[in-house]
Amino acid sequence: MLSKEASQLLLVTTTTASKSEADILCKQLVEERLAACAQCLGPITSHYVWENTLNQSEEWQCQFKTRASLFSKICLRIQELHTYSTPEIIAIPITVASKDYTTWVLENTQ
């Protein structure tokens, strides 16, 4: 069954330079109940322009399942913990989710 409350949820992502940094971010945000679940994916290869130079690097992607109302707090916490001066912090709205999953995310975030 689908949840009407799914629109209250976000998938927030960032990338890190190492798996250990990704693990720290994931663990910390879940422990602080800013995210109900965090996943670390990688390594991935990123291509980007930084300071007018084309770069390619190995990174790890973190995905956080959370409440939309926590986005500002998550941004601040990622910036505090992150080693990049300008970390990627983006959010994708969740428009459809199962009722049970939505309830679980809402119950495990604050």
MDAnalysis code that builds the backbone (N, CA, C; Angstrom):
import MDAnalysis as mda
import numpy as np

u = mda.Universe.empty(330, n_residues=110, atom_resindex=np.repeat(np.arange(110), 3), trajectory=True)
u.add_TopologyAttr("name", ["N", "CA", "C"] * 110)
u.add_TopologyAttr("resid", np.arange(1, 111))
u.add_TopologyAttr("resname", ["MET", "LEU", "SER", "LYS", "GLU", "ALA", "SER", "GLN", "LEU", "LEU", "LEU", "VAL", "THR", "THR", "THR", "THR", "ALA", "SER", "LYS", "SER", "GLU", "ALA", "ASP", "ILE", "LEU", "CYS", "LYS", "GLN", "LEU", "VAL", "GLU", "GLU", "ARG", "LEU", "ALA", "ALA", "CYS", "ALA", "GLN", "CYS", "LEU", "GLY", "PRO", "ILE", "THR", "SER", "HIS", "TYR", "VAL", "TRP", "GLU", "ASN", "THR", "LEU", "ASN", "GLN", "SER", "GLU", "GLU", "TRP", "GLN", "CYS", "GLN", "PHE", "LYS", "THR", "ARG", "ALA", "SER", "LEU", "PHE", "SER", "LYS", "ILE", "CYS", "LEU", "ARG", "ILE", "GLN", "GLU", "LEU", "HIS", "THR", "TYR", "SER", "THR", "PRO", "GLU", "ILE", "ILE", "ALA", "ILE", "PRO", "ILE", "THR", "VAL", "ALA", "SER", "LYS", "ASP", "TYR", "THR", "THR", "TRP", "VAL", "LEU", "GLU", "ASN", "THR", "GLN"])
u.atoms.positions = np.array([
    [0.838, -1.176, 0.000],
    [0.000, 0.000, 0.000],
    [0.887, 1.245, 0.000],
    [0.482, 2.270, -0.741],
    [1.263, 3.496, -0.845],
    [0.888, 4.470, 0.254],
    [1.854, 5.310, 0.605],
    [1.662, 6.250, 1.698],
    [1.404, 7.658, 1.192],
    [0.430, 8.312, 1.792],
    [0.178, 9.720, 1.486],
    [1.236, 10.615, 2.121],
    [1.921, 10.106, 3.156],
    [2.939, 10.878, 3.871],
    [4.313, 10.814, 3.202],
    [4.456, 10.073, 2.116],
    [5.759, 9.923, 1.455],
    [6.347, 11.277, 1.059],
    [5.504, 12.249, 0.784],
    [6.003, 13.578, 0.394],
    [6.758, 14.271, 1.528],
    [6.696, 13.732, 2.731],
    [7.456, 14.275, 3.870],
    [8.899, 13.774, 3.878],
    [9.237, 12.874, 2.941],
    [10.551, 12.239, 2.954],
    [11.467, 12.787, 1.861],
    [12.772, 12.680, 2.125],
    [13.809, 13.065, 1.161],
    [14.871, 11.981, 1.092],
    [15.537, 11.933, -0.046],
    [16.773, 11.179, -0.205],
    [17.862, 12.240, -0.364],
    [18.734, 12.347, 0.636],
    [19.814, 13.346, 0.625],
    [21.105, 12.626, 0.260],
    [21.895, 13.226, -0.627],
    [23.155, 12.596, -1.018],
    [24.330, 13.562, -0.866],
    [25.486, 12.963, -0.638],
    [26.755, 13.669, -0.645],
    [27.804, 12.676, -1.122],
    [28.986, 13.174, -1.439],
    [30.101, 12.303, -1.792],
    [31.286, 12.644, -0.903],
    [32.151, 11.650, -0.701],
    [33.340, 11.834, 0.128],
    [34.564, 11.293, -0.607],
    [35.729, 11.657, -0.112],
    [36.982, 11.223, -0.737],
    [37.399, 9.817, -0.315],
    [36.806, 9.290, 0.765],
    [37.219, 7.974, 1.244],
    [36.038, 7.225, 1.850],
    [36.183, 5.904, 1.885],
    [35.146, 5.075, 2.491],
    [35.056, 5.358, 3.990],
    [36.189, 5.583, 4.634],
    [36.154, 5.828, 6.084],
    [35.379, 7.107, 6.397],
    [35.555, 8.141, 5.594],
    [34.789, 9.380, 5.811],
    [33.303, 9.136, 5.555],
    [32.987, 8.383, 4.513],
    [31.586, 8.063, 4.222],
    [30.960, 7.285, 5.372],
    [31.699, 6.310, 5.907],
    [31.191, 5.521, 7.029],
    [30.938, 6.393, 8.259],
    [31.831, 7.338, 8.515],
    [31.653, 8.244, 9.657],
    [30.389, 9.085, 9.474],
    [30.212, 9.665, 8.287],
    [29.013, 10.477, 8.025],
    [27.747, 9.644, 8.185],
    [27.735, 8.455, 7.591],
    [26.542, 7.602, 7.659],
    [26.217, 7.236, 9.102],
    [27.224, 6.779, 9.822],
    [27.021, 6.366, 11.216],
    [26.528, 7.532, 12.071],
    [27.153, 8.686, 11.909],
    [26.828, 9.847, 12.737],
    [25.399, 10.337, 12.505],
    [24.994, 10.447, 11.239],
    [23.657, 10.959, 10.960],
    [22.560, 9.999, 11.414],
    [22.826, 8.704, 11.345],
    [21.838, 7.733, 11.846],
    [21.815, 7.755, 13.372],
    [22.991, 7.791, 14.002],
    [23.035, 7.863, 15.474],
    [22.310, 9.087, 16.008],
    [22.439, 10.204, 15.301],
    [21.788, 11.450, 15.727],
    [20.329, 11.519, 15.295],
    [19.860, 10.480, 14.658],
    [18.475, 10.362, 14.185],
    [18.096, 11.451, 13.191],
    [19.103, 11.934, 12.473],
    [18.839, 12.848, 11.366],
    [18.464, 12.060, 10.117],
    [18.854, 10.797, 10.079],
    [18.490, 9.891, 8.988],
    [18.063, 8.559, 9.597],
    [17.045, 7.948, 9.005],
    [16.606, 6.633, 9.468],
    [17.531, 5.553, 8.921],
    [18.101, 5.818, 7.758],
    [18.967, 4.857, 7.092],
    [19.995, 5.632, 6.284],
    [21.209, 5.115, 6.246],
    [22.261, 5.715, 5.422],
    [22.978, 4.599, 4.689],
    [23.265, 4.837, 3.440],
    [23.975, 3.852, 2.632],
    [25.217, 4.487, 2.038],
    [26.256, 3.690, 1.957],
    [27.539, 4.107, 1.408],
    [27.780, 3.283, 0.146],
    [27.912, 3.962, -0.982],
    [28.097, 3.288, -2.266],
    [29.447, 3.674, -2.856],
    [30.139, 2.719, -3.424],
    [31.381, 3.085, -4.068],
    [32.363, 1.942, -4.131],
    [33.482, 2.248, -4.691],
    [33.847, 3.573, -5.172],
    [33.138, 3.929, -6.479],
    [32.971, 5.227, -6.681],
    [32.430, 5.768, -7.924],
    [33.491, 6.689, -8.509],
    [33.406, 6.944, -9.782],
    [34.325, 7.883, -10.429],
    [33.567, 9.164, -10.723],
    [34.070, 10.279, -10.218],
    [33.444, 11.581, -10.443],
    [34.304, 12.411, -11.387],
    [33.646, 13.107, -12.287],
    [34.294, 14.036, -13.216],
    [33.689, 15.407, -12.941],
    [34.511, 16.417, -12.720],
    [33.991, 17.725, -12.319],
    [35.038, 18.814, -12.573],
    [34.566, 20.047, -12.577],
    [35.456, 21.199, -12.687],
    [35.578, 21.805, -11.299],
    [36.800, 21.998, -10.845],
    [37.071, 22.644, -9.561],
    [38.221, 23.613, -9.775],
    [37.996, 24.871, -9.412],
    [38.982, 25.935, -9.581],
    [39.520, 25.963, -11.011],
    [38.581, 25.959, -11.967],
    [38.860, 26.054, -13.403],
    [39.681, 24.904, -13.966],
    [39.715, 23.772, -13.271],
    [40.455, 22.613, -13.743],
    [39.530, 21.403, -13.796],
    [39.609, 20.678, -14.920],
    [38.837, 19.453, -15.052],
    [39.497, 18.372, -14.210],
    [38.714, 17.720, -13.360],
    [39.226, 16.707, -12.443],
    [38.479, 15.390, -12.603],
    [39.145, 14.332, -12.208],
    [38.530, 13.012, -12.108],
    [39.045, 12.409, -10.807],
    [38.133, 11.894, -9.994],
    [38.575, 11.295, -8.738],
    [37.648, 10.164, -8.320],
    [38.183, 9.308, -7.474],
    [37.408, 8.230, -6.883],
    [36.725, 8.782, -5.637],
    [35.434, 8.546, -5.532],
    [34.676, 9.024, -4.375],
    [33.729, 7.923, -3.903],
    [33.134, 8.189, -2.757],
    [32.107, 7.329, -2.175],
    [30.852, 8.163, -2.016],
    [29.715, 7.598, -2.389],
    [28.449, 8.319, -2.284],
    [27.694, 7.867, -1.049],
    [27.182, 8.828, -0.302],
    [26.338, 8.557, 0.867],
    [24.909, 8.948, 0.520],
    [23.975, 8.095, 0.873],
    [22.557, 8.378, 0.685],
    [21.867, 8.284, 2.039],
    [21.090, 9.297, 2.343],
    [20.389, 9.363, 3.629],
    [18.892, 9.436, 3.384],
    [18.129, 8.541, 4.039],
    [16.669, 8.581, 3.974],
    [16.194, 9.318, 5.212],
    [15.445, 10.403, 4.988],
    [15.118, 11.285, 6.097],
    [13.816, 12.039, 5.860],
    [13.488, 12.859, 6.831],
    [12.340, 13.765, 6.735],
    [12.772, 15.038, 6.004],
    [11.897, 15.586, 5.199],
    [12.186, 16.848, 4.513],
    [12.445, 17.965, 5.525],
    [11.780, 17.918, 6.639],
    [11.929, 18.974, 7.655],
    [13.315, 18.981, 8.303],
    [14.102, 17.930, 8.104],
    [15.436, 17.851, 8.703],
    [16.551, 18.285, 7.749],
    [16.209, 18.709, 6.543],
    [17.236, 19.016, 5.548],
    [18.243, 20.065, 6.034],
    [17.791, 21.126, 6.634],
    [18.721, 22.177, 7.106],
    [19.687, 21.629, 8.148],
    [19.186, 20.827, 9.084],
    [20.049, 20.237, 10.112],
    [21.057, 19.274, 9.498],
    [20.609, 18.493, 8.530],
    [21.510, 17.552, 7.855],
    [22.604, 18.314, 7.110],
    [22.231, 19.377, 6.424],
    [23.231, 20.200, 5.715],
    [24.298, 20.699, 6.676],
    [23.873, 21.260, 7.788],
    [24.830, 21.778, 8.767],
    [25.732, 20.677, 9.300],
    [25.151, 19.526, 9.591],
    [25.946, 18.431, 10.164],
    [26.946, 17.874, 9.153],
    [26.521, 17.720, 7.915],
    [27.446, 17.250, 6.879],
    [28.589, 18.244, 6.714],
    [28.275, 19.536, 6.678],
    [29.321, 20.549, 6.530],
    [30.301, 20.522, 7.699],
    [29.808, 20.270, 8.904],
    [30.688, 20.185, 10.080],
    [31.633, 18.990, 10.003],
    [31.145, 17.875, 9.494],
    [31.917, 16.635, 9.495],
    [32.746, 16.416, 8.228],
    [32.410, 17.103, 7.168],
    [32.995, 16.841, 5.852],
    [34.378, 17.457, 5.696],
    [35.237, 16.788, 4.923],
    [36.574, 17.322, 4.657],
    [36.610, 18.254, 3.448],
    [35.609, 18.202, 2.579],
    [35.569, 19.104, 1.418],
    [35.137, 20.496, 1.868],
    [35.696, 21.520, 1.242],
    [35.275, 22.891, 1.562],
    [33.886, 23.180, 1.000],
    [33.519, 22.528, -0.095],
    [32.197, 22.687, -0.699],
    [31.633, 21.304, -1.031],
    [31.131, 20.600, -0.029],
    [30.598, 19.261, -0.311],
    [29.279, 19.327, -1.075],
    [29.083, 18.325, -1.898],
    [27.777, 18.157, -2.533],
    [26.789, 17.794, -1.438],
    [25.702, 18.529, -1.359],
    [24.592, 18.167, -0.471],
    [23.329, 18.468, -1.259],
    [22.712, 17.423, -1.773],
    [21.499, 17.611, -2.565],
    [20.402, 16.702, -2.026],
    [19.174, 17.074, -2.327],
    [18.036, 16.278, -1.870],
    [17.091, 16.016, -3.025],
    [16.595, 14.811, -3.040],
    [15.600, 14.402, -4.026],
    [14.328, 14.071, -3.255],
    [13.218, 14.725, -3.602],
    [11.975, 14.415, -2.891],
    [11.499, 13.004, -3.211],
    [10.985, 12.348, -2.206],
    [10.375, 11.033, -2.397],
    [8.884, 11.275, -2.578],
    [8.390, 10.917, -3.728],
    [6.981, 11.190, -4.023],
    [6.087, 9.993, -3.756],
    [6.664, 8.807, -3.838],
    [5.883, 7.584, -3.606],
    [6.746, 6.623, -2.801],
    [6.155, 6.030, -1.791],
    [6.832, 5.012, -0.976],
    [5.768, 4.140, -0.340],
    [6.193, 2.975, 0.098],
    [5.225, 2.109, 0.781],
    [4.853, 2.743, 2.123],
    [3.665, 2.459, 2.559],
    [3.185, 2.994, 3.838],
    [4.085, 2.548, 4.989],
    [4.444, 1.272, 5.022],
    [5.284, 0.757, 6.103],
    [6.655, 1.425, 6.128],
    [7.251, 1.606, 4.951],
    [8.575, 2.235, 4.894],
    [8.501, 3.692, 5.342],
    [7.500, 4.409, 4.864],
    [7.318, 5.815, 5.256],
    [7.169, 5.930, 6.766],
    [6.344, 5.087, 7.331],
    [6.145, 5.087, 8.790],
    [7.462, 4.828, 9.506],
    [8.230, 3.856, 9.019],
    [9.515, 3.515, 9.627],
    [10.481, 4.696, 9.595],
    [10.583, 5.381, 8.461],
    [11.483, 6.553, 8.375],
    [11.032, 7.628, 9.345],
    [9.749, 7.923, 9.376],
    [9.242, 8.959, 10.277],
    [9.458, 8.593, 11.730],
    [9.300, 7.331, 12.082],
    [9.498, 6.889, 13.476],
    [10.971, 6.911, 13.900],
    [11.885, 6.834, 12.935],
    [13.302, 6.725, 13.264],
    [14.112, 7.984, 12.975],
    [13.416, 9.073, 12.808],
    [14.064, 10.390, 12.655],
    [13.385, 11.364, 13.589],
    [14.131, 12.382, 13.969],
    [13.526, 13.405, 14.848],
    [14.170, 14.753, 14.627],
])
